[in-house]
Amino acid sequence: MSATDSSALLRPRLLGRTAVNAVVGMAVLYTVLPVLWLVLAASKGRDALFGSDVLSLRDFSFLQNLRDLFAMDDGLYGRWYANSLLYAVVGAAVSALVSIACGYAFDKYRFRHKEKMFGLVLAAVMVPQTVLALPLYLMASGAGLVNSFWAVFIPALFNPFGVYLGRIFSQGYVPDEVLEAARVDGAGELTAYVRVSLRMLGPGLVTVFLFQLTAIWNNFFLPMVMLSDQKLYPVSLGLYTWNSSATVSPEYYPVVIMGSLLAVLPLIAAFVLLQRFWRSGLTAGAVK
């Protein structure tokens, strides 16, 4: 093969790599630039936010904005932050346990209309959460739970997509032979699940937990429909309320930006600390 032929073959590969690198670079900029702006804007005073030097390192007011954030409206942001942690962390943990248990049951047990019921679970995955807000509100109103912690917490415990993932993880991580060996050794179904299967399903639990943690933490529409007491608001709804007030009271702008920066920290921390389990969980069932 001549040098001319070799260069002709390499040229499409180089063009392909260049195109891929360009697309990846644009995706990185699309992701990083808003975060960079948020970090720099959180360190600016109110006047600097509306100027042309937001991206500069002058007028450093990070600590002052942080103090103003937790002092605004008698420290209401701290209450919102605690509410979000309670809704998201506890709700995601319980939801992960429920989802994995349901997926395990769909995988390992036989019962009437199993596949039809699982088909309903898959259909529920495609239903937008905003569509369910009004029915959930009417049900909560009938139960007397509107404007309470439970009106937001209980709907977050049930995740059809988590059930689907639970079945996939059960198929990939829990061999039937292991369960048969546990039963031969005298273990009951509950004991076999808790002491044997649940340990194998650890990566699946972490993966479902992370997905649900992100969904609950960013949940906005359901709390807006359910809650009227500001002391029960999560961070997302609380910052929206402050941002709406900022058009009349501009002193809210710096604290909204600082609050938005702090609001992303738990999600970043969760993914960084649990990414090893998450990566291994995403490959469940991929290799047999």
C-alpha positions, 0 to 999 in steps of 0.5 A: 500500500502506497503512502498516498493510500495510507493518508487517504485512509487516515484522513476520514479517521482524523476528521471523525475524531476531530468531530467527536472532540468538537462535540465533546468540547461543546458539551463540556462548555455547555455544562461547565460555563453555567457552573462557573458563572454560578460560582463567580456570581455567588461571590458578587454583591448586588450591584456587581451582578448587574454590571459587566464584571461578573466573571472578574475576581474583583468585589469579592463578597462571598462570605457576606452573601453567605451570612445574608443567605442564612440571615434572610427572613429569620434564617428560613433558608436553613429550614428549607435546606433541612427539609430538602435533606429530609425529603431527599435523603430519607425518601430516596433511601426508603424508595430504593429499598422498596424498589429493589424489593419489588424488582426482586419479587418480580424476578424471583417469584411466580404469581398470577398476572406477574408480567401484566403487572410489570407491564403496568409498572413500565407504563407508569415509567412513561407518565410525567410526574406533573400529570400525577400532581393533581390526582395526588393533591386530590388524594392527599386532600381526601386524607387530610395531608395537604400542607404537611410533610407527608404530602411530599414525602409519601409520593416520593417513596414509590418509583416505577423506574426504580422497580424496573431497575430493581428487576434488572439488578436482581437478574444480573446480581442474584443467581438462582443457585445461590437462593436455592443453596440458602433454602437448602440450608434452612433459610426462609424467604425473608432471611434469604433476601435480607442476608443473601440477596440484599448484600448482592444488590448493594450496587443496585441500591446505590444506583436507585438511591442516586437517581431518586435522590436527584429526582426528589431534590430537584422536585418542584411542582409537587411541593408547589401544589401540596404546600402553602406553609413556607416552613415546609418548603424544600430548597427548590420551591423556597428559592423560586419564591425568593426569586419571584420577590427579587423583582420587587426587592433586589436584595434577594438576588445575591442570596438566591444565587448563593442559595442555588450554589449551596443547593447543588453541593449535596448532589455533587457530594453524593455522586462523588462518594458513591460513584464507584457503586453507581458505575458498577451498578449501571453495568448490571446484567451487561456481562453474562 
